[in-house]
Every structure is written in C-alpha cells, then in structure tokens.
C-alpha cells in the first residue's frame, strides 16, 4: 500500500509502459507512474512520501555499508601474524624504506584523483570485493610511511567511490582498527603490569584528543570535497625524496 492510503489499482489511471524491468499496468494512487531501479532513490512512492519500512529493518545502503565494513576489516587479521610484525619492525630501522613508502602513498593519491575525475557516476557504498581490496590497502598501511587514511581513501576512490563516500568509509573502517590496536596494547599492559598514573591525566588526554580529532576530521572532509587529494601529492613527493637523500 502506498503511504497515501490507497492501493495501487484504486486510482483508475493506467500507468504508461516503461523501461525493461518495470511492471506495466501499475500506477501510483495519485496517477503518477511508478519509478523503478536507479530512478527510484530511497524506494519512495512517486507522490513523494517514503515507503513504510518493516520494524527493525535497516535501509539497503546501511546494510551494504555494514557488510563492506566487516569485509574491509578482515584483512587486518594478517597484521597479528609474527612475520608481518617482524617486517614492520624491520622497516622502521631503514629510513630509505620509509621514504619509498612516502612516494608510494603519493602515487596512490595521484592515481586516485586522476581516476575520480574520469568517473561519471561515482558509487556511494563499496561492493564486497571492493571492500576487501580497500581492507588490503589498510593492511599495507601498517608499514611506516604509508598513511592509513590516505591509502584507504585512495583505494576507495580508485575503485569507483566519490571523494566524500571514500572518506566516510575510510574513517568508519578506522574504528575497528583503532579498537583492535587499543585492545592489543591494553592486554600487553595488563600482562606486564599497569604503570602508576593519575586517572585524571588519562581523562583529560582522551577529551583533548577527541576534540582535536573531530576538528581535524571536519577540516579534512572540507578539503577533500573542495580540492580533492591532489594537494597532498607534492608534499609527499618532496618528503619522500628528502628522506631518501638524508637516509
């Protein structure tokens, strides 16, 4: 039933035959033909009112986003493997390797910006395979010199997402990564004994970091929407070449 309160066939006005995949002979109670597929965003009735959703049912985009976040987090499990941890620790002692990682990040951002400008209709939510690839980009970012947010945003943009959806997915993907890293550090502290410290210092530090993080995120989102990621490329190139020269 349409939110207008009438059944589709009660208005007596036949609907015009439409494109493939639509149902001919069905009309909105107010006489407007029903839209289907991409022309029906948010599954709304042609009269402009949203279709009623079952109790507890998530919107389609929300379910797809939740699935993408789960799939994108799975590759991080490889970071717990001892060989991967050893590779990260070994890379930290070689400045030239870090300089190469800066250049890799610059190349990813430059390619992502070029790819985005050629897209006609960017996606809002990554598909399952795309989410896994973005998760792999986040796994590579455990190497020093490769930005986690930069690699995931670049991967999302290169795979077809717009700037704002890519940034949104990247920051949502950071939540389980940060929680997992925090849990690992907490377990390590509990194993070796907690250091004596004032609880007030932890509370103040958490509040300050939260406020600064929110403000920084807001500025970064504005920059991404207005100018994209291209301005970060020259900075990373200069920084990478400087580290290679001095390392």
C-alpha positions as CSV (number, residue, x, y, z in Angstrom):
1,X,0.0,0.0,0.0
2,X,1.2,3.5,-0.8
3,X,1.6,5.9,2.1
4,X,-1.3,7.9,0.6
5,X,-3.6,5.2,2.0
6,X,-4.8,3.7,-1.3
7,X,-4.0,0.6,-3.2
8,X,-2.0,0.9,-6.5
9,X,-5.0,-0.1,-8.7
10,X,-7.7,2.1,-7.0
11,X,-6.9,5.4,-8.7
12,X,-8.2,4.1,-12.0
13,X,-5.4,5.7,-14.1
14,X,-3.3,3.2,-16.0
15,X,0.4,3.7,-15.9
16,X,2.3,4.1,-19.2
17,X,4.5,1.3,-20.2
18,X,8.0,1.9,-19.0
19,X,11.5,0.6,-19.4
20,X,12.6,-3.0,-19.0
21,X,12.3,-4.4,-15.5
22,X,9.2,-2.3,-14.6
23,X,5.7,-3.6,-14.1
24,X,3.3,-2.3,-16.7
25,X,-0.3,-1.5,-15.6
26,X,0.6,-0.3,-12.1
27,X,0.3,3.3,-11.1
28,X,0.7,5.4,-8.0
29,X,-2.6,6.2,-6.3
30,X,-2.2,9.8,-7.5
31,X,-1.9,8.9,-11.1
32,X,1.9,9.0,-11.4
33,X,3.7,6.0,-12.9
34,X,5.9,4.1,-10.5
35,X,9.6,4.5,-10.9
36,X,12.0,1.6,-10.6
37,X,15.7,0.8,-10.4
38,X,18.0,3.8,-10.4
39,X,15.2,6.3,-11.0
40,X,13.7,5.4,-7.6
41,X,16.2,6.6,-5.0
42,X,15.4,5.6,-1.4
43,X,12.4,3.5,-2.6
44,X,9.9,6.3,-2.3
45,X,6.4,6.4,-3.7
46,X,6.0,8.7,-6.8
47,X,3.8,11.0,-4.7
48,X,6.9,11.9,-2.7
49,X,6.3,10.0,0.5
50,X,8.7,7.3,1.7
51,X,7.5,3.8,1.6
52,X,6.9,2.3,5.0
53,X,9.8,0.0,6.2
54,X,9.4,-3.0,8.4
55,X,10.2,-2.6,12.1
56,X,13.9,-3.1,12.7
57,X,14.7,-3.3,9.0
58,X,17.9,-1.3,8.0
59,X,17.9,0.7,4.8
60,X,19.6,-1.1,1.9
61,X,22.6,1.3,1.9
62,X,23.1,0.8,5.6
63,X,23.1,-3.0,5.2
64,X,25.6,-2.8,2.3
65,X,27.8,-0.4,4.3
66,X,27.8,-2.7,7.3
67,X,28.8,-5.7,5.2
68,X,31.5,-3.6,3.5
69,X,32.9,-2.6,6.9
70,X,33.0,-6.2,8.1
71,X,34.7,-7.4,4.9
72,X,37.1,-4.4,4.9
73,X,38.2,-5.3,8.5
74,X,39.0,-8.9,7.8
75,X,42.5,-8.4,6.2
76,X,43.7,-6.7,9.4
77,X,43.8,-10.1,11.0
78,X,47.0,-10.8,9.0
79,X,48.7,-7.9,10.9
80,X,48.8,-10.2,14.0
81,X,51.0,-12.8,12.3
82,X,54.6,-12.7,13.6
83,X,56.2,-12.4,10.1
84,X,54.1,-9.3,9.4
85,X,55.0,-7.8,12.7
86,X,58.7,-8.6,12.1
87,X,58.5,-6.9,8.7
88,X,57.0,-3.7,10.2
89,X,59.7,-3.6,12.9
90,X,62.5,-4.1,10.4
91,X,61.2,-1.4,8.1
92,X,61.2,1.1,11.0
93,X,65.0,0.9,11.1
94,X,65.5,1.7,7.4
95,X,64.8,5.4,6.6
96,X,65.1,4.8,2.9
97,X,62.3,2.2,3.1
98,X,60.2,4.9,4.8
99,X,61.0,7.4,2.1
100,X,59.9,4.8,-0.6
101,X,56.6,4.4,1.4
102,X,56.0,8.1,1.2
103,X,56.4,8.0,-2.5
104,X,54.1,5.0,-2.8
105,X,51.4,7.0,-0.9
106,X,51.9,9.9,-3.2
107,X,51.5,7.7,-6.2
108,X,48.3,6.1,-4.8
109,X,46.7,9.5,-4.1
110,X,47.6,10.9,-7.5
111,X,46.2,7.9,-9.4
112,X,43.0,8.0,-7.2
113,X,42.4,11.7,-8.1
114,X,43.0,11.1,-11.8
115,X,40.6,8.1,-11.7
116,X,37.9,10.1,-9.8
117,X,37.9,12.9,-12.3
118,X,37.2,10.5,-15.1
119,X,34.2,8.9,-13.4
120,X,30.7,9.9,-14.5
121,X,28.6,8.3,-11.7
122,X,30.7,7.6,-8.5
123,X,29.4,5.0,-6.1
124,X,28.2,5.7,-2.5
125,X,29.0,2.3,-0.9
126,X,31.7,-0.2,-2.0
127,X,30.8,-3.6,-3.2
128,X,32.0,-6.7,-1.3
129,X,35.1,-7.3,-3.5
130,X,35.9,-3.6,-3.4
131,X,35.6,-3.6,0.4
132,X,38.1,-6.4,0.6
133,X,40.6,-4.5,-1.7
134,X,40.2,-1.4,0.5
135,X,40.9,-3.6,3.5
136,X,44.1,-4.8,1.9
137,X,45.1,-1.2,1.3
138,X,44.6,-0.6,5.1
139,X,46.7,-3.7,5.8
140,X,49.6,-2.3,3.7
141,X,49.3,0.9,5.7
142,X,50.8,-0.7,8.7
143,X,54.2,-0.1,7.1
144,X,55.7,3.2,8.3
145,X,55.4,6.0,5.8
146,X,52.2,4.8,4.3
147,X,49.1,6.7,5.5
148,X,46.2,4.6,6.6
149,X,43.6,7.2,5.7
150,X,45.5,8.1,2.6
151,X,45.8,4.5,1.3
152,X,42.1,3.6,2.1
153,X,40.7,6.8,0.6
154,X,42.9,6.4,-2.5
155,X,41.8,2.8,-2.9
156,X,38.2,3.6,-2.5
157,X,38.4,6.5,-5.0
158,X,40.3,4.4,-7.5
159,X,37.6,1.6,-7.2
160,X,34.8,4.0,-8.1
161,X,33.7,5.8,-4.9
162,X,33.3,9.5,-4.8
163,X,35.5,11.7,-2.6
164,X,33.1,12.1,0.3
165,X,31.9,8.4,0.4
166,X,35.5,7.3,0.2
167,X,36.5,9.5,3.2
168,X,33.4,8.4,5.1
169,X,34.2,4.7,4.5
170,X,37.8,5.2,5.4
171,X,37.1,6.8,8.7
172,X,34.4,4.2,9.6
173,X,36.9,1.5,8.7
174,X,39.4,3.0,11.2
175,X,37.1,2.4,14.1
176,X,37.6,-1.4,14.4
177,X,41.3,-0.9,13.5
178,X,41.8,1.5,16.4
179,X,39.8,-0.5,18.8
180,X,41.7,-3.6,17.9
181,X,45.1,-1.9,18.3
182,X,43.9,-0.4,21.6
183,X,42.8,-3.8,22.9
184,X,46.1,-5.3,22.0
185,X,48.1,-2.6,23.8
186,X,45.8,-2.9,26.8
187,X,46.3,-6.7,27.0
188,X,50.1,-6.1,26.8
189,X,49.9,-3.6,29.7
190,X,47.9,-5.9,31.8
191,X,50.3,-8.7,31.1
192,X,53.4,-6.6,32.2
193,X,51.6,-4.6,34.9
194,X,49.9,-1.2,34.6
195,X,52.0,1.8,35.2
196,X,51.1,4.1,38.2
197,X,49.5,7.2,36.8
198,X,46.8,9.7,37.7
199,X,43.4,8.7,36.1
200,X,42.6,12.4,35.6
201,X,45.5,12.7,33.1
202,X,44.0,9.9,31.0
203,X,40.6,11.5,31.0
204,X,42.0,14.9,30.0
205,X,44.1,13.4,27.3
206,X,41.1,11.4,25.9
207,X,38.9,14.5,25.8
208,X,41.6,16.7,24.2
209,X,42.4,14.1,21.6
210,X,38.7,13.6,20.8
211,X,38.1,17.3,20.3
212,X,41.2,17.7,18.2
213,X,40.4,14.6,16.2
214,X,36.8,15.8,15.4
215,X,38.0,19.2,14.3
216,X,40.8,17.7,12.1
217,X,38.3,15.4,10.5
218,X,36.0,18.2,9.7
219,X,38.7,20.2,8.1
220,X,39.9,17.2,6.1
221,X,36.4,16.4,4.8
222,X,36.0,20.0,3.6
223,X,39.4,19.9,1.8
224,X,38.6,16.5,0.2
225,X,35.3,17.8,-1.2
226,X,36.6,21.1,-2.4
227,X,40.1,20.4,-3.7
228,X,40.5,16.6,-3.6
229,X,43.6,14.7,-2.6
230,X,45.9,16.2,-5.2
231,X,47.5,18.9,-3.0
232,X,48.9,16.2,-0.7
233,X,50.9,14.6,-3.6
234,X,53.6,17.3,-4.0
235,X,54.1,17.3,-0.2
236,X,54.6,13.6,0.0
237,X,56.9,13.6,-3.0
238,X,59.2,16.2,-1.5
239,X,59.1,14.5,1.9
240,X,59.9,11.1,0.4
241,X,62.8,12.4,-1.7
242,X,64.2,14.3,1.3
243,X,64.1,11.1,3.4
244,X,65.8,9.2,0.6
245,X,68.5,11.8,0.3
246,X,69.2,12.1,4.0
247,X,68.7,8.5,4.9
